Amino acid sequence: MKITMPRRIMLAVAIVSLLSVLAAIGTVHAAGDSQAEPTYSCDAFKVTADDANHKVKVTTFTTSATGATFLNAKIDWDDNSPVLTTKDVVGQEHQYDKDKDATYTITAVASFTVDAGEGSTTPGTRMVTVGGQKCRQEITFKRDKPSTPTTPAPTTPTPKHTPPTTTPPAVTTSPTPPKTPAAPTAATPTQLNNTGPGSVVGWFGAATILGALARRRMLASRLSADS
């Protein structure tokens, strides 16, 4: 079968067009393959603690990203307080309960925006987050226990010039002679001693003599009166 010249020209043009399309498709795939995936990470997060006031302050926060843009960071203070969302992380401070002894793990999560990429159902950019061990720090607060105050023992001041010590003269005292006890005084009996029948006879004789004397005197008095 003979192919006429016009048909040959048309076939050549079709082949060239097909090769051009294939080359364009290869270029697109090559460009897609050469585009790297975006990378992002949280590299450092440090806080300093004020033990006396139970307070912390963020002193270090660094991230790195390729094909992504840092958006903000969320800080969780681990004490049931609201999570802090901020773009300026360094310099943020937080106050903890002064009357509570506890250990807290403070974490930071960084957020980035990246291109949605081919095949994404959401055109434009998308947000991604990343944290990790490098964006975490543990702190411990303990209340100071006051020590028991001690009172120093009083000290006796030492005089600059010590006066000479004088010994007083010894005083000699004569011993007091013992007192001589007084002789006991015999008590006078209130009743005559009973000496038996002899004592009765003596009393009877004395009474008889006294009676005779009295009678005699009475008679003498009468005789004198009669004369």
PyMOL commands that set and color helices and strands:
alter all, ss='L'
color gray80, all
select helices_A, chain A and resi 5-34+133-135+197-226
alter helices_A, ss='H'
color red, helices_A
select strands_A, chain A and resi 39-50+55-66+68-76+84-86+93-95+102-115+125-130+136-141
alter strands_A, ss='S'
color yellow, strands_A
deselect
rebuild
show_as cartoon
